[in-house]
Amino acid sequence: MTLPGPTPDNHDRAPVIVSTAGSFARSVLDERHPALIERVRQATPYPPEQQRALNVLLEEITEGVIEPLGDGEPGADQWRDEPHYGQRWPDVPFLWAESFFYRKLLAALRYFTPGPWQGVDPFAPFKNAELASSKVDDELAALDRLPQLPAEEQDRTPLHSSLWGNRADLGFQLSAGAEGLGARVPGLVVDDSAALWGTLAAARPGKVCLVADNAGPELLPDLVLADHLLTTRRANSVVLHLKPYPYYVSDATTADALACLDRLTTASGHAADIGKRLRQAVTSGRLILRTHPFSCAPLPYVHMPADLRDDFASATLTIMKGDLNYRRLVGDRHWPATIPFAEVTAYFPAPVAALRTLKSDVATGLPPRTLEQLDATGESWRTSGTHALIQVSA
């Protein structure tokens, strides 16, 4: 999957992140990917052919070099001209290595191959278990307090719940309190919330693109945010961008979005009301579930194809959720953390916001004083998931 055009000048000024020894990226390749292969193997009783393919993939990523997809693999032609084959996995761009690992994992499991295993999501057992947990019941029940909050808090709660959705200890329960989540979480290192709401208020209600991140309990607050945008007339329609196939363990697909809608609808109280409104919004075309092949490409958004660019260009605001989308939005590079967010996203065709919990090395748009304080802690604040940001480029 070669780059479709030249990179804008400002995206050549910082080195691309690779998996150097001792880095966070290297720990993903050396520890997380082998562990994931074993988790997948244990979660689903794959037959001998897939088991052998998993063994080959495990050996390749731990001891070998990057091999291309087999000629008989559906869609292999899209990856044929990659320049990284024959190199060690840690020596190529981290974003590409991660993406190709997941593509090879699906190939090993015959996800795209016609037959009984075609379309079987290898990550479904993990997603389903999380969505069915009793903790989700508690989180959804906490939504009953949402209509009683002051108007400002009704805005803040779904926004911050969506931001912190992948924090196991934060969700609707905390964000629906009288103080508000922003007052309780010192880890919010950049907060452009006012600019986000101001961007929506400055235009007539139009289309908002919400580029989803993870499925299960993390997608539920995204759907609640979509409902809030629609019911408060901040948007006439919300386009929920999902992955066209399983990707990065828990990334949300259309099937995952429908499962979350069912989870909301079959709950009680305010959660059920939200679920019913969203189902009606889907049938009326106000909530649009959309997929695009580029969502699973190993490329930053600066290289997005024309049809996807046109989609974002026609939106009042695009909201990018999560760490992977952030890496693709600003470029997975060793930027100076104080470089303005607006500068590295200047290519984007319309206003764009990022809701991101920090789980990788890349960072932009931090005030110098904030960066100094974070670095002084001696903690791995870039990758620990304990810090987050809301950034807007209008």
Summary of the structure (lengths in Angstrom):
residues: 394
radius of gyration: 20.7
end to end distance: 30.4
largest distance: 59.7
contacts: 1265
relative contact order: 0.13
helix: 49%
strand: 12%
